[in-house]
Amino acid sequence: MPLDVTGDSVSFIGTATTLIRLGGFTVLTDPNFLHQGQWSYFGQGLFSRRRTEPAAQPADLPPLTAVVLSHLHGDHFDRIARRELDPEVPILTTGQAAKSLERSGFRACAGLRTWATQAFTDGDATLRVTAVPARHTAGPLNLLLPAVNGHVLEYQPHADAAPLRIYVSGDTVYHRELASIHDRFPRLDVALLHLGGTRVLGVLLSMDHKQGVDTIELLRPADVVPIHHDDYGMFTSPVSNFLVEARDRKAAAQVRLLRRGDSLPLTPPVGGHRGHQPADLR
């Protein structure tokens, strides 16, 4: 069924797939529409069966302004997305992923280097998407994995408005280059954190609960939405661990745990600031 969404919001579809609505702009992140029980190819010879059912399919979505894609693994861009998404939709991703998707018939791919920005306009409103640092793992193994982007979305309904900023982490581990995101964007309204603690041969490939809270403490977003945490067997760090870690460390953010199909209303910052509040562990 189509998602029942009105107003500025982020809706959780499943895995790292969210639908972000900001004025006249609609952005889809990391489209993974495989059904519960179907197998996904993660790359590098790794497969995993999906444990959950997504809240929507491509036919349920409204017209898209863009797709924001962390990287080209099967749990982020799957065979249903390849088959059913509009080949003309702009896809903002890494250069490596853009070239591969172009070979698959997508005609509006943009490979963004770190700190590169793509802008969209709708009357007086502007949406800017900036690629920010991300790293799939630490050490030499990172050379064998695809390049990864994080992204910051900045929405202004008019030129004089303070921007509403959304950080989408992508599949990254915690590393020192993340500090430069805070330098560039000292105020973040919402962070969509890819968690799950994906491990291969003991090596961490996405943030676990401890690194997730490390990232909150570093970037200090007002609200945090944990995503990418329980959909596949390779995810070893359940979201419950993250909620406990955020509570025990008194993380300076509200943690908004969304069920698939749930939406979080997005409120523009007043005067350019939103106050930090204790974590909400609902």
C-alpha positions as CSV (number, residue, x, y, z in Angstrom):
1,M,0.0,0.0,0.0
2,P,1.2,3.6,-0.6
3,L,2.8,5.2,2.4
4,D,0.4,7.5,4.1
5,V,2.7,10.5,4.6
6,T,1.8,14.2,4.7
7,G,4.1,17.2,5.5
8,D,7.9,17.2,5.9
9,S,8.9,13.8,7.3
10,V,11.2,10.8,7.1
11,S,9.5,7.4,6.7
12,F,11.2,4.1,7.4
13,I,10.7,1.4,4.8
14,G,13.3,-1.1,6.0
15,T,17.1,-1.8,6.0
16,A,18.6,1.6,5.0
17,T,15.6,2.5,2.8
18,T,13.8,5.7,3.9
19,L,11.5,8.2,2.1
20,I,12.3,11.8,3.0
21,R,9.7,14.5,2.1
22,L,10.8,18.1,2.3
23,G,8.3,20.6,0.8
24,G,8.1,19.7,-2.9
25,F,11.1,17.4,-2.8
26,T,11.0,13.6,-2.2
27,V,14.2,11.6,-1.7
28,L,14.6,7.8,-1.5
29,T,17.6,6.4,0.3
30,D,19.4,3.1,-0.4
31,P,16.5,1.2,-2.1
32,N,16.2,-2.3,-0.8
33,F,12.8,-3.9,-1.6
34,L,13.5,-7.6,-1.4
35,H,10.8,-9.5,0.5
36,Q,11.3,-11.5,3.7
37,G,13.0,-14.7,3.0
38,Q,14.7,-13.6,-0.3
39,W,18.4,-13.7,-0.7
40,S,20.5,-10.6,-1.1
41,Y,24.0,-10.5,-2.6
42,F,26.2,-8.3,-0.5
43,G,29.2,-8.4,-2.7
44,Q,32.6,-10.1,-2.3
45,G,30.9,-13.5,-2.6
46,L,28.7,-12.9,0.5
47,F,24.9,-13.7,0.6
48,S,22.3,-13.2,3.3
49,R,18.6,-13.9,3.6
50,R,16.3,-11.0,4.4
51,R,14.6,-11.4,7.8
52,T,12.0,-8.6,7.5
53,E,9.3,-7.4,5.1
54,P,9.7,-3.8,3.7
55,A,6.9,-1.4,4.3
56,A,6.6,-0.4,0.6
57,Q,7.5,-1.4,-2.9
58,P,8.6,1.0,-5.8
59,A,5.0,1.2,-7.1
60,D,3.9,2.6,-3.7
61,L,6.2,5.5,-3.9
62,P,5.4,9.1,-5.0
63,P,7.4,10.7,-7.8
64,L,11.0,11.0,-6.7
65,T,13.3,14.0,-6.8
66,A,16.3,11.8,-6.3
67,V,17.7,8.6,-4.9
68,V,20.6,9.0,-2.4
69,L,22.7,5.8,-2.5
70,S,25.5,5.0,0.0
71,H,27.2,2.3,-2.2
72,L,26.3,-0.5,-4.5
73,H,25.8,-3.5,-2.3
74,G,22.7,-5.7,-2.7
75,D,21.1,-4.6,0.6
76,H,21.3,-1.0,-0.6
77,F,20.3,-1.3,-4.2
78,D,18.7,-4.6,-5.1
79,R,17.3,-6.3,-8.1
80,I,13.8,-5.0,-7.5
81,A,15.2,-1.4,-7.5
82,R,17.1,-2.1,-10.7
83,R,14.0,-3.5,-12.4
84,E,11.3,-1.1,-11.2
85,L,12.8,2.4,-10.4
86,D,12.4,5.0,-13.1
87,P,15.7,4.9,-15.2
88,E,15.5,8.7,-15.4
89,V,15.5,9.4,-11.7
90,P,18.7,11.2,-10.5
91,I,20.8,8.8,-8.4
92,L,23.4,10.5,-6.2
93,T,26.1,8.1,-5.2
94,T,29.8,7.3,-5.5
95,G,31.6,7.5,-8.9
96,Q,32.1,3.8,-8.8
97,A,28.4,3.0,-8.3
98,A,27.3,5.7,-10.8
99,K,29.3,4.0,-13.6
100,S,27.9,0.6,-12.8
101,L,24.3,1.9,-12.7
102,E,24.7,3.7,-15.9
103,R,25.7,0.4,-17.5
104,S,22.4,-1.0,-16.1
105,G,20.4,1.7,-17.9
106,F,20.0,4.4,-15.3
107,R,20.5,7.7,-17.2
108,A,20.8,10.4,-14.5
109,C,23.5,9.1,-12.2
110,A,25.8,11.6,-10.5
111,G,29.0,10.3,-8.9
112,L,29.8,12.7,-6.1
113,R,33.3,13.1,-4.6
114,T,33.5,14.0,-0.9
115,W,32.2,17.5,-0.3
116,A,30.7,17.8,-3.8
117,T,27.1,19.1,-3.8
118,Q,24.1,18.5,-6.0
119,A,21.3,21.1,-5.8
120,F,17.6,20.9,-6.7
121,T,15.1,23.8,-6.8
122,D,11.3,24.1,-6.6
123,G,10.3,27.7,-6.8
124,D,12.0,29.5,-3.9
125,A,12.8,26.2,-2.2
126,T,16.2,24.5,-2.4
127,L,17.5,21.1,-1.6
128,R,21.2,20.5,-1.5
129,V,22.8,17.1,-1.1
130,T,26.5,17.0,-0.1
131,A,28.6,13.9,-0.1
132,V,30.5,13.5,3.2
133,P,33.2,11.1,4.4
134,A,32.4,7.4,5.0
135,R,34.5,4.3,5.1
136,H,33.1,0.8,5.0
137,T,35.8,-0.6,7.3
138,A,39.1,0.2,8.8
139,G,42.5,-1.2,7.6
140,P,43.5,-2.9,4.4
141,L,40.2,-4.7,3.9
142,N,38.7,-1.3,3.0
143,L,40.6,-1.5,-0.3
144,L,38.6,-4.6,-1.3
145,L,35.2,-3.0,-0.6
146,P,33.3,-0.5,-2.7
147,A,33.7,3.2,-2.0
148,V,31.0,4.6,0.3
149,N,29.4,8.0,0.7
150,G,27.6,9.6,3.5
151,H,25.3,12.5,2.7
152,V,24.0,15.6,4.3
153,L,20.7,16.9,2.9
154,E,20.0,20.7,3.5
155,Y,16.5,22.0,2.8
156,Q,15.5,25.6,2.7
157,P,11.8,26.5,1.9
158,H,13.1,30.0,0.9
159,A,16.4,31.8,0.8
160,D,16.1,33.4,4.2
161,A,15.1,30.2,6.1
162,A,17.6,28.4,8.3
163,P,18.3,25.1,6.6
164,L,16.9,21.8,7.9
165,R,19.8,19.3,7.8
166,I,19.6,15.6,7.7
167,Y,22.8,13.4,7.9
168,V,22.6,10.0,6.3
169,S,25.6,8.0,7.4
170,G,25.8,5.4,4.8
171,D,27.6,2.1,5.7
172,T,30.5,3.5,7.6
173,V,32.5,2.6,10.6
174,Y,33.6,5.3,13.1
175,H,36.8,6.9,11.9
176,R,38.5,10.3,12.4
177,E,37.4,11.8,9.1
178,L,33.8,11.9,10.5
179,A,35.0,14.9,12.6
180,S,35.2,17.0,9.5
181,I,31.4,16.6,9.0
182,H,30.9,18.5,12.3
183,D,33.3,21.1,11.2
184,R,31.3,21.7,8.0
185,F,27.8,21.2,9.5
186,P,28.0,22.1,13.2
187,R,24.2,21.8,13.5
188,L,22.4,18.7,12.3
189,D,18.7,18.3,12.9
190,V,18.4,14.5,12.2
191,A,20.9,11.7,11.7
192,L,19.9,8.5,10.0
193,L,22.5,6.1,11.3
194,H,23.3,2.8,9.5
195,L,23.9,0.4,12.4
196,G,23.8,-3.4,12.6
197,G,27.4,-4.1,13.3
198,T,27.8,-6.1,10.1
199,R,30.8,-8.4,10.5
200,V,32.7,-10.6,8.1
201,L,35.5,-12.8,9.6
202,G,35.2,-10.7,12.7
203,V,35.8,-7.4,10.9
204,L,33.3,-4.6,11.4
205,L,31.7,-3.3,8.2
206,S,29.1,-1.0,9.7
207,M,28.7,0.8,13.0
208,D,27.8,-1.3,16.0
209,H,26.0,0.1,19.0
210,K,29.1,1.6,20.6
211,Q,30.3,3.3,17.4
212,G,26.8,4.6,16.8
213,V,26.8,6.4,20.1
214,D,30.4,7.5,19.5
215,T,29.0,9.1,16.3
216,I,26.2,10.9,18.1
217,E,28.7,12.3,20.6
218,L,30.9,13.5,17.8
219,L,28.3,15.0,15.5
220,R,25.6,16.0,18.1
221,P,22.4,15.8,16.0
222,A,19.2,16.8,17.7
223,D,17.3,13.6,16.6
224,V,18.7,10.2,15.7
225,V,16.8,7.5,13.7
226,P,18.6,4.1,13.8
227,I,18.2,2.2,10.5
228,H,20.0,-0.8,8.9
229,H,19.9,-2.8,12.1
230,D,18.0,-6.1,12.0
231,D,17.1,-7.0,8.4
232,Y,19.8,-9.6,7.6
233,G,21.7,-12.3,9.5
234,M,25.0,-10.5,8.9
235,F,23.8,-7.7,11.3
236,T,25.3,-8.7,14.7
237,S,24.5,-5.7,16.8
238,P,20.7,-5.4,17.6
239,V,19.1,-2.0,17.9
240,S,18.2,-2.8,21.5
241,N,22.0,-2.7,22.3
242,F,22.1,0.8,20.7
243,L,19.2,2.0,22.8
244,V,20.8,0.8,26.0
245,E,24.2,2.3,25.0
246,A,22.6,5.7,24.3
247,R,20.7,5.7,27.6
248,D,23.7,4.6,29.7
249,R,26.0,7.2,28.1
250,K,23.3,9.9,28.3
251,A,23.6,10.6,24.6
252,A,22.8,14.3,23.8
253,A,20.1,13.4,21.2
254,Q,16.5,12.1,21.0
255,V,16.6,8.5,19.7
256,R,13.6,8.0,17.5
257,L,13.1,4.2,16.9
258,L,10.7,3.8,13.9
259,R,8.9,0.7,13.0
260,R,8.7,-0.1,9.3
261,G,6.0,2.2,7.8
262,D,6.4,4.7,10.6
263,S,7.2,8.4,9.9
264,L,8.9,11.0,11.9
265,P,7.6,14.6,11.3
266,L,10.4,17.0,10.5
267,T,10.3,20.5,12.1
268,P,12.3,23.3,10.5
269,P,14.8,24.8,13.0
270,V,13.7,28.1,14.6
271,G,16.3,30.8,14.4
272,G,18.8,28.2,13.1
273,H,18.9,26.1,16.3
274,R,17.1,23.1,17.8
275,G,17.8,22.2,21.5
276,H,19.3,18.9,22.4
277,Q,17.3,16.7,24.7
278,P,17.9,13.4,26.5
279,A,17.5,10.2,24.5
280,D,13.9,9.0,24.0
281,L,14.1,5.2,24.3
282,R,10.6,4.4,23.2
